Amino acid sequence: MSTDRNPTKCKVLLVEDTQTLLQMVSMTLEERGYTVVKASDGVSALELLVEHAPEVVVLDINLPDIDGFELCKRIKAGPSSRNVPVLMMTSMGKSGFEIMSIEAGADDFIPKPIDPMVLDARIQMVVRRMRRERFANALTGLPANALTEEHLGFLITRKKPFAVSFVDIDDFRAFNRRYGQDRGDLLIRHVSSLIIETLRFNGADEPFVGHLGGDDFLFVGDPENSERIAKSVVRGFELSVMDFFDDEDRAHGGFNLKSRNGEMKRYGPPTLSIGTVNVTDKMPESVIALMDIGDELLSYAKQLGGGAAVTERRSKDNGPPEDE
């Protein structure tokens, strides 16, 4: 088996009071590409946690000063370490160990004797989970800004045609004022599901949809189908948005809200505006440049009003944006 270091693997804080086992597990992890920081007691572990900022902690239950359950609780209570995954290992055979580990905040556990391949797989699992949670939008679970920008950067570097559609809910603030944040959150989740379902219906097996915060989304697709898909998303929202209205407002086709100056303003159902950038043979200079183009298109779509989808083709000779 090859022992080449894998650059995708991470820094591990290993906490074990038995020196023989500490060295054995440490060597096993290092052979598999991990950077290992070692501690033989709880106090040292807490100090090394601050000093080295590991991506995952693997700890034994039986320590000479602080038991593993208490150490896990302290790690999860720290403002800078609460999101660090903790994997607990033990030879304890008594029932309830798993429950005690979960109650202490552990993300996973593994029995002794340690199987190197199982330990490697468990560490990779909790780290992937942590990274997804860190870079995902808490409301929708979709990739947030960091992962979205990373994905767009990859697409630009790959230099193959792609399309990016930028999505915004028109009059979302008025809807939130009328119905409150909980109803607004439901509408945002609905938009995320609608985009994913539309992409899958149009043949995308693993669609990429990013949630940039608030009511702002983007999705990646094929330039050949981008206009049709964008219009399908706009139309799907138009057909479903009234389901989120109260009966009275639904019957009247909208609602009235008082503005800051005290005047009443009429609002119809929210709509979606979408600006799509079709990137073919002219790649944007950067992710920021691509996002700027998308923002301009989205502003243009919103100026048209009432659920517009506009497209710009990034080719050698750009024409004006096309609208629905």
N, C-alpha and C positions, 0 to 999 in steps of 0.2 A: 504493500500500500504506500502510495506517495505521501511524503510529509511536507510537500511544498506549502508555504504559507498562503492562505486564502485572504486577499485584501478585503473581502467583504465581511469577514468575521471581526469580532469586536473585543473590547477589553472586559475581562471578567475579574471580579473580586471573589476569591475563593477563601472561605472561612472554615477551618477545620483544625481541631486541637491535636489530633494524632499526626505527628510529623511524618511518619511513613506514608500514611494515606494522603496527607497534604502534598507531599512530593510526587506521589504516584499520579494523583488526579491532575496536578499542575502540569506534569510532563505530558500526560494524555491530551490535555487541552492545547498546550503549546504545539504539539505535533500536528494538531488539526487546524493550526492557524490563528489561535487566540492569543492575545496578550493577557498574561495572568498576573494579578497582584494578590499576594498571599498574606493571610492573617490567621493567627492561632488562637485568638480570643476576641470577645465582643468589643472591648474598648478599642483595641487596635483596629478592628474592622471599621468602626465608626470614624476613626481618624483618617484611615486610608480612603474611606468613601468620599470624604471632603477633598482630600489631596489629589486623588486620581480620577474622580468622576467616572466610574465604570458604567458600562451600558447594562450589565446584569450582575446580580450577586448570587453565588451558589454557597449555601451555608449548611453546616451541620446543626443538628438539634442540641447535642450535648457539648457545651462549651464550659470552660473553667470558671468564668465570671458571670456572663449573662447567657441564659439559655436562648436557643435559636428562635423560639416563639417571641420572646421579649425583644430580641435584636431586630427581628422582622418588623415588629410594631414600631420600633424607634425609627427604622429606615423609612417606613411608610408615613411616619408623622413629620419627617423633615421636609421643609419647603423646597429644598433643592434635590431631594432624593425620593420624593413620594411616587414619582413615575418610573423609578428604576425597577425592573422586574426582579423578583426574588424567587429562586428555586431552592427548595429545602430538601436536603438528603438526610436519611436516617436509617439505622438498622433496627429501630424500635418496631416491635411486632404487635404492640397492644392496639386495640381498636380505638378509633377516635382520632388517630394521628392526622388523617386527611382533614377532618373537620377542624381540628385545632390549628392546622396550617392555614386553612382558608380564613378562619376567624382572625388569625394574626396578620392577614393581608398577603400571604404568599400567592404567587401567580402560578406555581406548579410545584410538584414534589417528585422525588425519585428515590427508590430504596437502595440500600447497600446490600451486597457488593455492587459497585458501580459498573455498569456496562458502558464502555466508552462511546459506542455508536448511539446508544439511547441518550446518554448525557448530551452529546453533540446535537442530536435532533431536538431534544427538549429546550436547549439553550436557543437554538435557531428559531424555534416556535415562539417562545416568549418574547424574543427580540423583535421578530417580525410583527407580532401583535402590538408591542409597544410602539414601534415605528408607525404602524397604521393609525393607532389612536392619537399619536402626537401630531401627525400631519393630516388628520382627517377633520372635517367640519363636525363639530359636536352635534349639530341638529340633524344633518342628513347622512352623516357617515361618509360623504363623498370626499375625494382629495381636496385639500384646502390650497392656499396660495403656494406654499413651498413645493409640494408634490406636483401641482399643476404647472408651475414655471419650469420645474425639472423636466416634465414630460414634453412641454413645448420646446425646450432647449434640445432635447433628444431629436425631435422631429426636424428641427432646423438643421442640426448637424448631419442627420441622415441624408438630407438633400433629395428627398423623394416627395412627390406631390401630396398635399394634404389640405384639409379645410378646417378652419376653426370658426365656430359660431358663438358669438357673445350674446347673452340673454339677460334681459332685465324686465321686471314686472312693472308696468306702468300704473301709477296711482296706488302703489302698495302702501305708502305711508297713510293715505286716507283710509284704506281698508283696515289698517292696523288701529287707527284712531277709532274707527267705527266699532270694530269687533274685539279689539284687544290682542295682546301678543300671542296668546295660546291659539286663537283662530288664525292669526298671521303665520305662526309656525306650521300649522296644518297646511296652509296654502303653499308655503315654501317646500314642504315635503312632497306635496302633490306635483309641483313643477319638476322636482328632481326625478320622481317616478315617471312622469309623463315623458320627459326627455329620454330616459333610459329605455322605456317601453317602445317609443317611436323608433329609436336607433335599432333596437333588436328586431322590430317588425320589418325594418328595411335591410336586414341582413347582417348587422353588426353583432358578432358573437361576444366580443368583450369590449363594449363601448367605453370610451373614456369621457367621463363627465366630471368637471371640476366645479366646486362651490366656492366662490371667491369671497363669500360673506354676505350677510343680509339677503337681498333678493337678486344677487348677481351670480350668474352661472356661465360656464362655457362648455362646449362639447366639440369633440374632434371627429371628423368624418372624411368621406371621399369627395373630392371636388366635383365629380360627375353627378353626385346625388345631393349635394349640400343644399341647393336652393329648394328642392322638393321636400327634403326632410325638415328644413327650417319652417317652411310654410305649413307642413303637417303639424309641427309642434305648436305653432301659433293657432292653427285651427282647432287642434285638440284642446288647448286651454280655453279658447272661446266657447267651445261646446260644454265644458265641464265646470267653469268657474262659478256659475250661479248656484251650484250645489253647496257652496260655502256661505251663501247668504241666508239670512233669516227669511221666513215666508213673506213677511210684509215687504221687505226690500226687494225680494225676488219678484213679487207681484207688480211692483212699481218700476222694476228695471234699474234700480240703483238707490241712492240715499243722499240726504243733504247733510252737510257739515258746516259749522260756523267757522269762518276764517279768523285769523288773529285780529283783524280790524272789526270783527263783529258781524260781517256780512255772511249770508248763507250762500253756499256753493253746492251745485249739483254734481254728483259723481255717478257715472255709470259703472258697469262691471269692469274690474281691472283687465288689462290686455297684456300681451307679451310683445316686446320689441326685440328683434334679433338682427344683429349685424354679422355677416359672414365674410371671412377673408379666405378666398381660394388661392392657395399658394401652389404655383405650378413650377415655372422655370426661373423665377426670380425670388430667391430666399430673402426673408427679412434679415437685417444686420444683427439683430439680437431679439431676445424674448421681449425686452422692453419696447423695441420698435414695433413688434407684432401686436403687443397689447395696446400701444398708442393708436395703431391703425384700427383695431377693433373698437376702441372707445369712440373714435371719430365716426365710424360707421353706425355704432349704436346710437350716438347722439343724432345722426341724420335720420335714422329709423324712427326715433321718438318724435322728431319734428314733424314727420309725416302723420303721426297720430293714429291711434286706434289699431294697434296690432300689426305693424309693418315688418316685413323681412327684406333686408337689402343685402346685396352681395357686391364685393369688389374682387376682381381677379388680379392677383399679383403676378403679372407677366411682364415681358420686356416693354410692351406698350399698353399701359393701363388706360382703360376707358372709364367713363363715369360709373358710379355705383348703379346697380339695377335694383329696382324696388318691385314689390308685389303688385 
